[in-house]
């Protein structure tokens, strides 16, 4: 199997802790360099258990800054962490208000859209920075001027996917998308507009919304001999699709799949290594960068002390 990770356009995004220190420095100077600066973290959990990957990343960033006394020599960073149930926007709002009453300088999370929107609305109203890791559709106004998103802009990813299609010289493409997030085909706008500008035939299919059983859909695609496929879905669904495609005999050298998830490299690819299938994915890290390597090593050591639950492929992949 050939697994490529080509970024034909300048899609070079790194989860760089340098962004957070810059924000912290700005906050520190703007508030007269307090001796203690508190940050809030709101994280979702399905059930009680060990800390998730995003929570570990949050703690790791603050602890790293505290250890480096050249960044904020007279200030110590502390945090208040609150956990909520997934999709509980009311609880997210309540936790955010509790943290703001403590005087937090900024709030990190949560990651699901409904809860994140609720927290962001409160932060916008009070002028408090809100740091997000979720994908967010670009807005045309400045109402969200108090948030910072660590997720790549959708238009850049959309252009990169179109560049890949042109690089591979595909003339027919099938797009299979998962609408469970409510974002539809926003992240594939450049590709959807391509048939009118290029010699390209595009077929669009939707994954079943109520089940992870994609076999009926895959069967139709196999019968129609759709060999060039773009899957626009999360890493969890991507894992299910790969398993079902293998069972359907669709993991051969005739097929080439592009996955838009940034977490493809975090999945177990060993079962498909010798199948002959071609897969292309994206990642936001340059693992050859010495700074990234150093951060991964330090993070891995802390992860051994408190292993996270594997519910966030983006951050889990960063730590592998």
KAWOVEN-V216167 format. One line per field, one symbol per residue. phi: phi as a letter, one per 30 degrees, with the letter a starting at -180 (. if undefined). A space follows every 10 residues. Layout:
phi = ???
This chain:
phi = .cccbccddd dccbdcdddd eddddddddd cihddbbcbc bcbdbdadld dddddddddd dddddddcdd dbdcbccbbc cbcbddicdd dddddddddd ddiddabcid cdeddddddd dddddciceb cbcddbddcc ccdcdccbcc cedddddddd ddddedddhd cbbcccbccd dichcedbdd ddddedcbdb cbccbcdddc bcdcdedddd ddddhcccbc ccaddddedd ddddddddic cbddcbcccd ddceddddce dcdcdjdcbb bcbcccddde ddeddddddd dddddbdddd cbddddddcd
